[in-house]
């Protein structure tokens, strides 16, 4: 069935409130879910709502806590989520981080001890909306093994980057440093489908097309050692600089019970005018070269935003049940 983005927001907000979230906290998370759905990012949208509600009830995420914002250095802003949702913690720290970036040229925003943030692009596009280049990263539960290994050490550990433009971002990408997002494997298993070789290995470290064997084994990094290096970089910045947990110390993100996620996110905010007015010209030079090639495109350019979203009947019935 087709559902409007506003209906998705309203139902998500109601479900979160019904399961114990505060009004402000629920509003930020509902906005993220609605944004994921309107941009076609179904893995980070309504697909996550039941987990949010279950973990609110179990106490694995605190839906009432108020984030604490501090500035350890003039251009370094820290938002401590206090084991609550990542979205309200980011929102609490963003204004000070934007102010610092405009004054200093570059600033960082660290989000510590947070629930999974799902779509990183939701956050970097908010940075770009302020006229700044936004780069973000986060760690997650361990699902990725090192090249040649068979035991998970780091999470999918995504990276996102959004470049400001008018009226829409000039560039926007958001992807995991693993070969694929874990959700695609769980969705393949639920649908009774196989997965392509190169996504995962089984318990013995052998490539597999069986999603169940993949879930018992581990994902692999995108691009082999290259993606593995990026994943480790994300781990060190998201966990090490924020004081949050390592991926190794987080149980499955959707498990109903257990310790809070306690994950970290690390964002870099850059004022493109810091070193002069040549950024736009250099970007245009590349964009023009890409536009000359049939099929070539800049990531996120002309991104389609939906007004009405196709939501599976069973999923929408579940959402309405959660918000009843």
ROPA-655811 format. One record per residue (C-alpha): residue in three letters; x, y, z. Coordinates in pm, 1 decimal. Each point is the difference from the previous one (the first is absolute). Layout:
# residues N
<voba r="ala" px="X" py="Y" pz="Z"/>
...
This chain:
# residues 324
<voba r="unk" px="0.0" py="0.0" pz="0.0"/>
<voba r="unk" px="105.0" py="361.6" pz="-45.7"/>
<voba r="unk" px="51.4" py="209.3" pz="311.3"/>
<voba r="unk" px="91.0" py="367.3" pz="16.8"/>
<voba r="unk" px="322.9" py="107.4" pz="167.2"/>
<voba r="unk" px="-200.4" py="200.3" pz="253.5"/>
<voba r="unk" px="-200.1" py="-311.7" pz="88.0"/>
<voba r="unk" px="325.9" py="-188.7" pz="51.8"/>
<voba r="unk" px="124.4" py="273.9" pz="231.6"/>
<voba r="unk" px="-326.4" py="9.8" pz="198.0"/>
<voba r="unk" px="-21.0" py="-378.1" pz="41.9"/>
<voba r="unk" px="366.1" py="-27.0" pz="99.8"/>
<voba r="unk" px="-31.6" py="283.2" pz="250.1"/>
<voba r="unk" px="-311.5" py="-156.2" pz="152.6"/>
<voba r="unk" px="166.3" py="-341.8" pz="27.5"/>
<voba r="unk" px="307.0" py="141.5" pz="173.0"/>
<voba r="unk" px="-209.9" py="203.1" pz="243.7"/>
<voba r="unk" px="-216.3" py="-305.0" pz="71.2"/>
<voba r="unk" px="310.5" py="-200.8" pz="90.9"/>
<voba r="unk" px="148.5" py="256.9" pz="234.4"/>
<voba r="unk" px="193.1" py="261.0" pz="-198.6"/>
<voba r="unk" px="-18.1" py="367.4" pz="90.6"/>
<voba r="unk" px="-165.0" py="241.0" pz="-241.2"/>
<voba r="unk" px="321.2" py="169.3" pz="-114.8"/>
<voba r="unk" px="189.2" py="-327.2" pz="-29.8"/>
<voba r="unk" px="-282.9" py="-161.6" pz="-195.5"/>
<voba r="unk" px="-20.6" py="297.1" pz="-236.2"/>
<voba r="unk" px="366.9" py="-24.7" pz="-97.6"/>
<voba r="unk" px="-11.0" py="-376.7" pz="-56.1"/>
<voba r="unk" px="-327.4" py="17.9" pz="-193.6"/>
<voba r="unk" px="150.0" py="264.0" pz="-225.2"/>
<voba r="unk" px="293.4" py="-230.8" pz="-76.6"/>
<voba r="unk" px="-230.0" py="-294.4" pz="-76.6"/>
<voba r="unk" px="-218.1" py="210.8" pz="-230.3"/>
<voba r="unk" px="304.7" py="140.8" pz="-178.3"/>
<voba r="unk" px="137.9" py="-349.3" pz="-58.9"/>
<voba r="unk" px="-327.9" py="-111.7" pz="-153.6"/>
<voba r="unk" px="-41.7" py="305.1" pz="-223.4"/>
<voba r="unk" px="349.6" py="-52.0" pz="-144.0"/>
<voba r="unk" px="-50.6" py="-372.3" pz="-55.9"/>
<voba r="unk" px="230.0" py="-113.5" pz="280.8"/>
<voba r="unk" px="-239.3" py="-266.9" pz="125.0"/>
<voba r="unk" px="256.6" py="-177.6" pz="219.6"/>
<voba r="unk" px="28.0" py="309.3" pz="222.2"/>
<voba r="unk" px="-369.4" py="87.6" pz="-3.6"/>
<voba r="unk" px="-309.0" py="-178.8" pz="127.9"/>
<voba r="unk" px="196.0" py="-324.6" pz="-8.5"/>
<voba r="unk" px="166.8" py="117.5" pz="323.5"/>
<voba r="unk" px="-307.5" py="123.8" pz="185.6"/>
<voba r="unk" px="-94.6" py="-324.5" pz="175.3"/>
<voba r="unk" px="354.5" py="-26.9" pz="135.3"/>
<voba r="unk" px="-10.4" py="358.1" pz="129.6"/>
<voba r="unk" px="-327.1" py="-68.4" pz="180.9"/>
<voba r="unk" px="109.1" py="-334.6" pz="140.9"/>
<voba r="unk" px="321.8" py="146.4" pz="135.6"/>
<voba r="unk" px="-180.5" py="297.6" pz="149.5"/>
<voba r="unk" px="-212.3" py="-244.8" pz="196.8"/>
<voba r="unk" px="295.0" py="-216.2" pz="106.5"/>
<voba r="unk" px="212.2" py="300.1" pz="95.9"/>
<voba r="unk" px="273.6" py="-72.7" pz="-251.0"/>
<voba r="unk" px="-46.3" py="357.8" pz="-120.9"/>
<voba r="unk" px="-100.9" py="290.1" pz="225.5"/>
<voba r="unk" px="-270.5" py="196.2" pz="-176.8"/>
<voba r="unk" px="-25.9" py="270.0" pz="266.0"/>
<voba r="unk" px="362.2" py="101.9" pz="59.0"/>
<voba r="unk" px="125.0" py="350.4" pz="-81.3"/>
<voba r="unk" px="334.1" py="11.5" pz="-185.7"/>
<voba r="unk" px="286.7" py="193.2" pz="157.2"/>
<voba r="unk" px="198.3" py="230.7" pz="-229.9"/>
<voba r="unk" px="351.7" py="123.9" pz="76.0"/>
<voba r="unk" px="297.2" py="155.6" pz="-181.2"/>
<voba r="unk" px="329.9" py="-163.0" pz="105.0"/>
<voba r="unk" px="178.8" py="229.2" pz="-250.0"/>
<voba r="unk" px="-129.6" py="309.5" pz="-185.7"/>
<voba r="unk" px="-64.6" py="-193.4" pz="-323.5"/>
<voba r="unk" px="-84.0" py="-336.4" pz="159.0"/>
<voba r="unk" px="-357.9" py="-53.0" pz="109.9"/>
<voba r="unk" px="-105.9" py="-308.4" pz="194.6"/>
<voba r="unk" px="-362.0" py="-115.8" pz="34.3"/>
<voba r="unk" px="-39.9" py="-278.4" pz="253.3"/>
<voba r="unk" px="-315.5" py="-195.1" pz="-87.4"/>
<voba r="unk" px="-3.0" py="-163.9" pz="346.0"/>
<voba r="unk" px="-108.0" py="-332.2" pz="-158.3"/>
<voba r="unk" px="-294.9" py="163.2" pz="-170.7"/>
<voba r="unk" px="-76.0" py="47.9" pz="-368.6"/>
<voba r="unk" px="269.0" py="145.4" pz="-225.4"/>
<voba r="unk" px="-234.1" py="241.1" pz="-180.6"/>
<voba r="unk" px="-82.3" py="231.1" pz="294.8"/>
<voba r="unk" px="365.0" py="-4.1" pz="111.2"/>
<voba r="unk" px="114.7" py="112.0" pz="-345.2"/>
<voba r="unk" px="-269.6" py="267.8" pz="-7.8"/>
<voba r="unk" px="112.3" py="129.3" pz="337.7"/>
<voba r="unk" px="362.9" py="36.6" pz="-106.5"/>
<voba r="unk" px="-44.6" py="115.6" pz="-359.1"/>
<voba r="unk" px="-60.5" py="375.1" pz="55.4"/>
<voba r="unk" px="322.5" py="38.4" pz="201.4"/>
<voba r="unk" px="193.0" py="-206.5" pz="-253.1"/>
<voba r="unk" px="-127.7" py="215.8" pz="-288.0"/>
<voba r="unk" px="95.2" py="315.1" pz="188.4"/>
<voba r="unk" px="347.5" py="-138.8" pz="69.7"/>
<voba r="unk" px="52.5" py="-101.5" pz="-363.9"/>
<voba r="unk" px="-96.3" py="344.2" pz="-127.0"/>
<voba r="unk" px="236.6" py="164.4" pz="246.2"/>
<voba r="unk" px="293.9" py="-241.6" pz="-22.7"/>
<voba r="unk" px="-41.7" py="-132.4" pz="-355.3"/>
<voba r="unk" px="-17.4" py="-362.3" pz="111.7"/>
<voba r="unk" px="-171.9" py="-158.1" pz="300.7"/>
<voba r="unk" px="-85.8" py="-346.2" pz="123.3"/>
<voba r="unk" px="-313.5" py="-130.6" pz="164.8"/>
<voba r="unk" px="30.2" py="-319.6" pz="202.7"/>
<voba r="unk" px="-309.4" py="-191.9" pz="108.4"/>
<voba r="unk" px="78.1" py="-241.8" pz="282.0"/>
<voba r="unk" px="-180.8" py="-290.9" pz="165.9"/>
<voba r="unk" px="-287.2" py="-5.1" pz="-247.9"/>
<voba r="unk" px="-250.3" py="-242.8" pz="-139.8"/>
<voba r="unk" px="57.4" py="-96.3" pz="-363.4"/>
<voba r="unk" px="-40.1" py="304.9" pz="-222.6"/>
<voba r="unk" px="-109.2" py="-207.0" pz="-305.5"/>
<voba r="unk" px="38.2" py="236.4" pz="-301.3"/>
<voba r="unk" px="309.2" py="220.0" pz="31.2"/>
<voba r="unk" px="-106.3" py="205.1" pz="-300.2"/>
<voba r="unk" px="-292.7" py="131.2" pz="202.6"/>
<voba r="unk" px="255.5" py="182.8" pz="213.7"/>
<voba r="unk" px="251.0" py="114.5" pz="-261.2"/>
<voba r="unk" px="-275.3" py="153.4" pz="-211.1"/>
<voba r="unk" px="-95.6" py="213.8" pz="300.1"/>
<voba r="unk" px="359.5" py="124.5" pz="13.9"/>
<voba r="unk" px="-12.8" py="80.1" pz="-372.8"/>
<voba r="unk" px="-328.4" py="187.2" pz="47.8"/>
<voba r="unk" px="204.0" py="248.6" pz="207.0"/>
<voba r="unk" px="233.9" py="56.8" pz="-295.5"/>
<voba r="unk" px="274.9" py="-226.2" pz="135.6"/>
<voba r="unk" px="157.0" py="-318.2" pz="-133.8"/>
<voba r="unk" px="-104.1" py="-285.0" pz="227.4"/>
<voba r="unk" px="192.8" py="-323.9" pz="45.0"/>
<voba r="unk" px="-126.5" py="-259.9" pz="247.2"/>
<voba r="unk" px="76.7" py="-352.2" pz="117.3"/>
<voba r="unk" px="-118.2" py="-248.0" pz="260.9"/>
<voba r="unk" px="84.7" py="-344.2" pz="128.8"/>
<voba r="unk" px="-251.3" py="-280.4" pz="55.1"/>
<voba r="unk" px="-33.5" py="-354.6" pz="130.6"/>
<voba r="unk" px="274.8" py="-237.2" pz="-123.3"/>
<voba r="unk" px="-93.3" py="-163.5" pz="-331.2"/>
<voba r="unk" px="309.6" py="49.5" pz="-219.0"/>
<voba r="unk" px="301.0" py="-231.2" pz="3.8"/>
<voba r="unk" px="351.1" py="103.9" pz="-108.4"/>
<voba r="unk" px="107.7" py="-109.7" pz="-349.1"/>
<voba r="unk" px="85.7" py="-368.9" pz="19.9"/>
<voba r="unk" px="-175.0" py="-37.9" pz="336.7"/>
<voba r="unk" px="-330.3" py="-148.1" pz="112.6"/>
<voba r="unk" px="-78.9" py="179.4" pz="327.1"/>
<voba r="unk" px="-168.8" py="340.1" pz="10.3"/>
<voba r="unk" px="204.4" py="281.4" pz="156.4"/>
<voba r="unk" px="-155.5" py="327.8" pz="-117.4"/>
<voba r="unk" px="-341.9" py="116.0" pz="-109.5"/>
<voba r="unk" px="-119.5" py="105.6" pz="-342.3"/>
<voba r="unk" px="151.4" py="333.4" pz="111.1"/>
<voba r="unk" px="-149.8" py="234.2" pz="-260.2"/>
<voba r="unk" px="128.1" py="332.7" pz="-129.0"/>
<voba r="unk" px="-214.3" py="284.2" pz="-135.8"/>
<voba r="unk" px="85.0" py="329.9" pz="-165.2"/>
<voba r="unk" px="-226.2" py="281.8" pz="-115.7"/>
<voba r="unk" px="115.7" py="306.0" pz="-194.9"/>
<voba r="unk" px="-229.2" py="305.7" pz="20.1"/>
<voba r="unk" px="-174.8" py="121.3" pz="-313.1"/>
<voba r="unk" px="-295.6" py="212.2" pz="-104.6"/>
<voba r="unk" px="-274.5" py="-105.8" pz="43.2"/>
<voba r="unk" px="100.8" py="-364.9" pz="51.7"/>
<voba r="unk" px="338.6" py="-140.0" pz="107.5"/>
<voba r="unk" px="260.7" py="1.9" pz="-276.2"/>
<voba r="unk" px="119.5" py="-344.2" pz="108.9"/>
<voba r="unk" px="-122.5" py="-253.1" pz="253.0"/>
<voba r="unk" px="106.9" py="-355.0" pz="75.7"/>
<voba r="unk" px="-57.1" py="-234.0" pz="290.3"/>
<voba r="unk" px="133.4" py="-353.3" pz="-8.1"/>
<voba r="unk" px="138.0" py="-271.8" pz="221.2"/>
<voba r="unk" px="366.4" py="-96.0" pz="-17.5"/>
<voba r="unk" px="-116.7" py="-361.5" pz="-12.0"/>
<voba r="unk" px="-87.7" py="-150.1" pz="-337.2"/>
<voba r="unk" px="-368.2" py="35.7" pz="86.4"/>
<voba r="unk" px="-221.4" py="116.0" pz="284.7"/>
<voba r="unk" px="-93.2" py="-276.0" pz="244.0"/>
<voba r="unk" px="-368.8" py="74.5" pz="-55.0"/>
<voba r="unk" px="22.0" py="-118.9" pz="-360.2"/>
<voba r="unk" px="108.3" py="-342.8" pz="119.6"/>
<voba r="unk" px="-273.1" py="-26.2" pz="263.2"/>
<voba r="unk" px="-255.2" py="110.3" pz="-260.6"/>
<voba r="unk" px="129.9" py="-262.1" pz="-245.0"/>
<voba r="unk" px="-34.1" py="-268.0" pz="265.8"/>
<voba r="unk" px="-357.1" py="108.3" pz="78.4"/>
<voba r="unk" px="-85.9" py="-10.9" pz="-371.6"/>
<voba r="unk" px="160.9" py="-341.3" pz="-49.5"/>
<voba r="unk" px="248.6" py="141.7" pz="-250.6"/>
<voba r="unk" px="371.4" py="-61.1" pz="-52.7"/>
<voba r="unk" px="262.5" py="274.1" pz="21.4"/>
<voba r="unk" px="278.4" py="75.0" pz="-249.7"/>
<voba r="unk" px="349.0" py="-134.0" pz="55.3"/>
<voba r="unk" px="225.0" py="267.8" pz="145.0"/>
<voba r="unk" px="-240.9" py="116.0" pz="268.2"/>
<voba r="unk" px="88.9" py="-237.7" pz="281.3"/>
<voba r="unk" px="183.5" py="-308.2" pz="122.1"/>
<voba r="unk" px="-126.1" py="-295.1" pz="203.5"/>
<voba r="unk" px="132.3" py="-118.2" pz="336.4"/>
<voba r="unk" px="301.4" py="-155.3" pz="-171.3"/>
<voba r="unk" px="90.2" py="319.6" pz="-183.4"/>
<voba r="unk" px="-121.8" py="-130.7" pz="-336.6"/>
<voba r="unk" px="-201.4" py="220.9" pz="-237.7"/>
<voba r="unk" px="-371.7" py="-83.3" pz="10.7"/>
<voba r="unk" px="-325.1" py="78.1" pz="-179.8"/>
<voba r="unk" px="-213.3" py="-126.5" pz="290.0"/>
<voba r="unk" px="-125.7" py="290.6" pz="215.0"/>
<voba r="unk" px="-43.4" py="-227.0" pz="302.2"/>
<voba r="unk" px="360.8" py="-118.2" pz="-26.1"/>
<voba r="unk" px="105.6" py="362.5" pz="-44.6"/>
<voba r="unk" px="-178.0" py="102.4" pz="319.9"/>
<voba r="unk" px="181.5" py="-278.3" pz="186.0"/>
<voba r="unk" px="328.9" py="109.4" pz="-159.0"/>
<voba r="unk" px="91.5" py="358.7" pz="-82.4"/>
<voba r="unk" px="-26.2" py="271.0" pz="-261.9"/>
<voba r="unk" px="306.2" py="104.0" pz="-196.7"/>
<voba r="unk" px="131.0" py="349.4" pz="-69.1"/>
<voba r="unk" px="-72.5" py="183.7" pz="-323.3"/>
<voba r="unk" px="308.6" py="-8.0" pz="-217.5"/>
<voba r="unk" px="187.5" py="-246.2" pz="219.1"/>
<voba r="unk" px="291.3" py="157.2" pz="186.2"/>
<voba r="unk" px="-97.8" py="349.4" pz="-116.7"/>
<voba r="unk" px="-345.6" py="-15.8" pz="154.5"/>
<voba r="unk" px="144.6" py="-172.0" pz="306.0"/>
<voba r="unk" px="231.1" py="297.1" pz="52.5"/>
<voba r="unk" px="-290.8" py="244.5" pz="-21.4"/>
<voba r="unk" px="-200.8" py="-211.5" pz="243.0"/>
<voba r="unk" px="285.1" py="6.8" pz="251.6"/>
<voba r="unk" px="34.4" py="376.0" pz="-45.6"/>
<voba r="unk" px="-369.1" py="40.4" pz="83.7"/>
<voba r="unk" px="38.9" py="-226.8" pz="303.3"/>
<voba r="unk" px="288.4" py="203.1" pz="140.6"/>
<voba r="unk" px="-168.5" py="337.0" pz="-52.4"/>
<voba r="unk" px="-355.6" py="-96.5" pz="100.4"/>
<voba r="unk" px="98.5" py="-201.7" pz="306.6"/>
<voba r="unk" px="345.4" py="125.7" pz="90.7"/>
<voba r="unk" px="-62.8" py="373.7" pz="-24.8"/>
<voba r="unk" px="-343.1" py="-6.8" pz="162.7"/>
<voba r="unk" px="73.1" py="-242.9" pz="283.1"/>
<voba r="unk" px="-279.9" py="-225.6" pz="-123.7"/>
<voba r="unk" px="15.3" py="-378.0" pz="-24.8"/>
<voba r="unk" px="187.9" py="-201.5" pz="-258.9"/>
<voba r="unk" px="-209.5" py="-192.7" pz="-248.7"/>
<voba r="unk" px="126.0" py="-316.4" pz="169.3"/>
<voba r="unk" px="-185.3" py="96.8" pz="317.7"/>
<voba r="unk" px="-345.4" py="52.8" pz="-150.8"/>
<voba r="unk" px="-249.9" py="-285.2" pz="-29.9"/>
<voba r="unk" px="-239.2" py="-15.5" pz="-294.3"/>
<voba r="unk" px="-157.4" py="340.3" pz="-60.5"/>
<voba r="unk" px="-353.1" py="-138.2" pz="-18.6"/>
<voba r="unk" px="14.1" py="-239.7" pz="293.7"/>
<voba r="unk" px="-284.6" py="96.7" pz="233.7"/>
<voba r="unk" px="201.5" py="-25.9" pz="321.1"/>
<voba r="unk" px="354.8" py="61.5" pz="109.0"/>
<voba r="unk" px="231.7" py="287.5" pz="71.7"/>
<voba r="unk" px="-63.2" py="331.2" pz="-178.5"/>
<voba r="unk" px="177.8" py="37.7" pz="-331.2"/>
<voba r="unk" px="231.8" py="275.5" pz="123.9"/>
<voba r="unk" px="128.3" py="69.1" pz="-353.0"/>
<voba r="unk" px="184.5" py="308.9" pz="-122.9"/>
<voba r="unk" px="-33.8" py="227.9" pz="-300.2"/>
<voba r="unk" px="262.5" py="244.2" pz="-118.6"/>
<voba r="unk" px="-75.6" py="292.3" pz="-231.5"/>
<voba r="unk" px="226.7" py="249.7" pz="-171.9"/>
<voba r="unk" px="-147.9" py="336.2" pz="-99.5"/>
<voba r="unk" px="194.4" py="204.0" pz="-256.4"/>
<voba r="unk" px="-71.2" py="352.0" pz="-121.5"/>
<voba r="unk" px="79.9" py="-16.5" pz="-375.4"/>
<voba r="unk" px="86.3" py="371.1" pz="-0.2"/>
<voba r="unk" px="275.4" py="-37.2" pz="260.2"/>
<voba r="unk" px="289.1" py="8.8" pz="-248.2"/>
<voba r="unk" px="-153.9" py="219.6" pz="-269.1"/>
<voba r="unk" px="-283.7" py="-0.9" pz="-249.9"/>
<voba r="unk" px="129.4" py="-269.9" pz="-235.1"/>
<voba r="unk" px="-190.8" py="-299.9" pz="138.3"/>
<voba r="unk" px="-305.5" py="47.2" pz="-223.1"/>
<voba r="unk" px="213.3" py="38.1" pz="-312.7"/>
<voba r="unk" px="199.4" py="-314.7" pz="72.2"/>
<voba r="unk" px="-315.9" py="-196.6" pz="67.6"/>
<voba r="unk" px="-159.8" py="127.4" pz="-321.6"/>
<voba r="unk" px="307.9" py="-104.2" pz="-198.8"/>
<voba r="unk" px="-46.5" py="-360.6" pz="113.2"/>
<voba r="unk" px="-379.7" py="8.6" pz="-32.4"/>
<voba r="unk" px="22.0" py="122.5" pz="-359.9"/>
<voba r="unk" px="241.5" py="-277.7" pz="-93.8"/>
<voba r="unk" px="-235.2" py="-258.9" pz="148.0"/>
<voba r="unk" px="-305.7" py="150.9" pz="-171.0"/>
<voba r="unk" px="166.8" py="-43.1" pz="-341.2"/>
<voba r="unk" px="-13.9" py="-376.9" pz="41.3"/>
<voba r="unk" px="-324.1" py="-189.1" pz="-60.7"/>
<voba r="unk" px="-106.2" py="-164.5" pz="321.6"/>
<voba r="unk" px="258.5" py="179.6" pz="210.6"/>
<voba r="unk" px="-125.4" py="175.2" pz="309.2"/>
<voba r="unk" px="112.9" py="151.6" pz="326.1"/>
<voba r="unk" px="-121.4" py="-202.8" pz="300.7"/>
<voba r="unk" px="-327.7" py="138.4" pz="131.1"/>
<voba r="unk" px="-49.7" py="241.7" pz="-287.9"/>
<voba r="unk" px="-365.4" py="25.6" pz="-100.4"/>
<voba r="unk" px="-92.3" py="-233.3" pz="283.4"/>
<voba r="unk" px="-366.9" py="-90.1" pz="-18.3"/>
<voba r="unk" px="-206.6" py="93.0" pz="303.2"/>
<voba r="unk" px="-333.5" py="-176.1" pz="33.2"/>
<voba r="unk" px="-328.0" py="154.5" pz="106.5"/>
<voba r="unk" px="-185.4" py="-331.3" pz="15.3"/>
<voba r="unk" px="191.0" py="-309.7" pz="110.5"/>
<voba r="unk" px="-76.7" py="-361.5" pz="-88.3"/>
<voba r="unk" px="-13.0" py="-182.3" pz="333.5"/>
<voba r="unk" px="-67.7" py="-375.6" pz="17.4"/>
<voba r="unk" px="-343.6" py="-68.0" pz="148.1"/>
<voba r="unk" px="136.5" py="-218.5" pz="279.9"/>
<voba r="unk" px="257.3" py="261.2" pz="99.8"/>
<voba r="unk" px="-254.5" py="282.1" pz="8.7"/>
<voba r="unk" px="-238.9" py="-215.8" pz="203.9"/>
<voba r="unk" px="284.7" py="-60.0" pz="246.7"/>
<voba r="unk" px="73.6" py="372.9" pz="17.2"/>
<voba r="unk" px="-362.4" py="83.2" pz="66.8"/>
<voba r="unk" px="-10.7" py="-268.3" pz="266.1"/>
<voba r="unk" px="305.6" py="146.9" pz="172.0"/>
<voba r="unk" px="-159.8" py="343.8" pz="4.3"/>
<voba r="unk" px="-343.1" py="-114.5" pz="116.1"/>
